[in-house]
Amino acid sequence: MLFRPLGRTGLNVSLICLGTMTWGRQNNEAEGHAQMDYALSRGVNFFDTAEMYAVPPNAETYGKTEAIIGTWFKKTGNRSKVILATKVAGPGLPWVRGGQAVIDRKNIKEALEGSLKRLQTDYIDLYQLHWTNRGSYAFNQLWSYNPKFKPEEVRENFLEVLETLGELVKEGKIRHAGLSNETAWGTMNWLRLSEERGLPRMASIQNEYSLLYRLFEPDMHEIAMAENVGLLAWSPLATGMLSGKYLNGKRPKGSRWTLLSNRSARDTLQANDAVRAYMAVAKKHKLDVCQMALAFVNSRPFVTANIIGATTMQQLKANIDSVDLALSPEVLRDIDEVRRDFPIPY
């Protein structure tokens, strides 16, 4: 396993981070426990979850993933071996705190107490803000995002949140804080306020990133490198789309897309053509397309960790094995050519 620094925290996290959001919906407790056992045995020391998981989310699965991790901690005693990341939900889910969830002092404290109880731990290593109060282009909202907010009001909220996180650090309930689904403007304002007020500094930013979704470049790439706020890349296989399993309308039994209430926003003509092109690159160079896609994310200098997820042990093993794959200049050149043809396929 390879390890990279988590911002300026002094922690070194495994390049492969174990994503957990299928546990409690696509995977049961025993399967989640088996995945954690295996990942730990392979040197993975970084697990990522959230209060709103399992996914696709609904009221019945809220908190189930954290609870599965908690029973594993209790059973194995392995809490000290894991750098644990979880998240507080932003607004929009009617079943989270009665539909009144926003990222503020009250909600952070309530959410954290719930997470600590479900996880059966007394501290979180990295506590992340799952998405912004003001909206963003995350979660396939790129084509409609129209930022309309009062900057000073947003900054006042940022300050309240940072002060709350600072209190929780002093109480020992969290060690560090991070962002998720944030923009360049937001990231720089979080960093500026923390520096000016001596408050917790955001250690990382968890945004979507894959061969099909490279909006992190170039501006967020620059921030990550210059400000030492590395990317925790989520959905590096575009919810499994890069495997090719959804091409031509296929919906394998038990796969994520069979659980969606609506058609996936990723299911565009351009995205399907891009998948075919990346599969052709992998075939040309005798590579597994999923491992190629994950190895590409692993190779990016602004990536702190690549959050992989799996519903089967076979997938998990193959995904972790991507850490040992180095892509040749020829492969990277062919990937770049495909990217130029399909820069924003969904």
N, C-alpha and C positions, 0 to 999 in steps of 0.2 A: 504494500500500500504506500501511496505517496501522501505527504502532508503539507499543508500550506498554513501560513499565519492567518488567524481570524482578526483582520484589522490590526488595531494596536492593543488588543486585549492581552497578549502574551500567551494565548491559547493556540495550539496547532491542531487543526482539524483535518480529518482524512479528506482527500480530494473527492472520493465517493462518499456522498451523504445518503443515508438510508431514508428515503421517503416512505411515509407510513399511511397515507390517506385512504388507501383501499381497505384497511383493516376495520372491520365492523360493517362492511357492506359487501365488497367483492371477496374479502378474505375473513375467515373466522378467527377467534382468539388463538386457537392452536396453530394456525398457519402464520399468524403474526408473530407468535413466540418463536416458531421455527426460523422465520426470516431474521429475527434479531439474533438468535443463536448463531446462525450461519454468518451473518454480516460481521458480528464481533469476532468470530474465528478468523475472518479474512482481514482483520485490521481496521475495519470501519469503526470509528469512534464517535461519529457525528450522526445523530438521529434528528429528523425534523418532523414536527407535527403541528397541530393547531386545535384550538377549542372547537371549531366548527366541523372538524372531520368526524365521520367518514364522508367520502365524496363518491358520486354526486350527492350534494348535501340535502338533507331534509330534517324535519323535526325529530324523527325517530332515530336518526343516526348521529345527532349532535352529541359530541363528547365521547363517542364510543371508541375512537382510535386512541385517545389519551388513556381511557380506562384499560385498554388492552396492554398498552405500554406499562401502566401502573401495576397490573397483575404480574407482568414479567419481571419488573424490578423486585417486587415482593418475593416472587418464587426463586429468583436467581441471586439476589443480592448484588447485582451488577451496576447499580446506579453510579458508583464512583468511576466506572470504566467508560461512561458515556458522556459526551458533551451534548446536552439536550437543548433543543430549540423548540419553542412553541410560539403561538401567536394569539393576540387579542383581535377579535373580529371588528370590522368597521360597520357602518350602517347598511341596512338593506334587507337583513334576514328577519322575517317577522317572528321566528321562534327563538331568537337570541335576545334575552332580557326584555321580553315583551315587545319586540320591535323597536326598542328605544336604544339599541346599541350604537354608540358613537365612541370614538377614541377620545376619552377625556378622563379626568381623575377618577370619577365615580365608577365608570365602566372598567377601567384598567384594574382597579383594586378588586372589584367583584369578579371579573374574569379570571384574574390571577389566582384568587382563592379557590375557584372552581377547578382550574387546571392543576394546581398543586394537590388537591384532594384526589382527583381522578388519577393523576400520575403517581400518587403515593410517594411523593418526595417533598422536601421542604425548601427546595431552591430550583430555579431554572437558570441554565447557563446563558442562554441567548433568548431574550423576550422580544418578539417582533410585532410591529404594527401591521396587521395583515393587508389592509388597503386603506386608502385615504378617506377622510371625511368629505373632502371636496370633489371626489371623483378623479378618474385618471383614464388613460387609454388602455389600461390593463383589461384582461378578461374579454378580449375581442371587441373592445370599444373604440379602437383606433379610428374607425371611419366616422364616428359620430361625436367624439370627445370635443367639447367646446367649453374651455375653462372659463367659468364665470364665478368669481369669488372676490371677496375683499381681502387683499393681502395682509392688512394689519390685523384683521380678525383671525385669519389663519395663523399668523405668527403668535398671537396671544394664546391660541390653543396649543401651538407647538411648545410654547414656554410652560404652560400648565402640565402638558404631558411629560416634558423633560424633568420638571421639578418632581412630579409624581414618581417617575422612574428613578430619580436620585434618592428619594425617600425609600423606595423598595430595595435599592442597592444597599443603603445603610442598614436596613432591617435584615439583610441577608437573604431575601426572598428571590432576588434575581442577581445575576453577576454582571450581565452586559445587555445592551439593547441593540436592536437592528430594525431596518426598514423592510418593507415588502410592497411591491407594486407601486413604487414611488417614481416621480419624475425628476428631471434634472433640477428644476426650480425648487422643488420640495427638498431634495437631498441637500442642496447647498444651503438652504435656509436652516435646516436641522443642524448642520455642521456649524454654521456661523453662530447660532444661538448657544449651542453647547460650549463653544470656545469662549464666547463673551461672558457667559454666566457661570462657567466652571461646572457644568452639568454633564451627565453621561453622554458620551460620544457614540453616535451610531457606528457600529462595527462592520456592518455589512448591509447589502440590499438584495432582497430575494425577488427577482423579476423573471418573467418568462424568457427563455433563450434556447434556441435550437437552430438547426440548419434551415428550418422553415420560418423562423421568427427571430430576426437579428436586429430588432429595434434598439437594443442596448448600445449598438454602434451607430455613430461614433461618439456622441456627446456623453452618454453615461460611461462609456469605455474610458474617456478622458478623465472623468471625475473619479472613477474607481481607481485608476492608476495614480493620479496626482494627489488624491486625498486619502488613499489607503482605505477605501471602503469597497471591498471586493464583492463580486457577484456570487450569490448562491442561486444557481440556475435551476429554475423549475420547468417541468415538462420538456426535458431535453430530447424526447422522442415525439413531441407534439401529441400527447395522449395516445401514443402507440401508432400514430398515423405513418410515421417514417418506416415502420416495418413493412408497409404495403398491405397489411391485412384488411384495410377498409377499401381498397381499390375496387372499382367496378361495382360499387354498391354492396360489397360484402360486409356482413356484420356477424363475426364469429360469436358463437354462443358464449355468454358470460363476459364478453368484452365491454369496455367502458361505454362505447357508443350505444350499446343496446339498452343502457340504463338511462339515457338522456330522454327528457320529455319532448324536446324539440331537436331538429336537425342540428348537428354540430356546425358552429360558425367556421370551423376549419375546413369543412367539406366543400371547397370551391374547385372549379375547373382548374384554376392555376395551381392550387396546392396539390391536387392529384397529379397534374403533369410534372410538378416539381419532384414529387415523390418518385415518379417513374424515372426521372432524370438522375436522381441520387442513387436509386437502385441500379441504374446502368453503370454509374461510376463505381459502385461497390463491386458489381460483377466483373467489370473490366480489370479491377485490381485484385480480384479473388478475395474480397472481404465480405464479412457479414454486414449488411447495411445498418443494423442497429448498433453494432460495435463501432462501425465507422462514424456514425452520427455522434455517439457518446465520446469517442476518442477526439473528435473535433472540438467538442465543448471542453473536454479536459485540457486541450492544448492551448486554450485562449489565456493569455497572460493576466487578464482582468478577472478570471474566474477563481474564486476561493474554493468552492465546492460545487459538484455536479449532483443534483438531487435525483437519484434514480428511484424508480418505483417498479414493483413487479407483483403479479398475481400468482405466479408459479415459481417454484424453486429453480427450475430450469432458466427462466428469464432472469431471476436474481443473480444466479451464478454467471451467466453470460454478461449481464450488465456490469457486475463488479470486475470481470475479466478485462473490460475495456481499459482499465487503468494501465494495463501492460502493453497496449497497442499504440505504437508511434506511427503517425501517418507520414508517408513520404512526401517530398516536395511535389511529386507528380500527382499524387492524390489531392493534395491541397490546391494545386493549380486547377484540376478538373472540378473540384468543389466550387472554386471561385467563379468558374465559367458558368456553372449552373446558377449560382447566386445572382449573377448579372442578368440572366434571363428571367429569373423569378425573385426579384428583390423583396417583395412584400406579398406573398401568395395568398394570405388570408388576413 
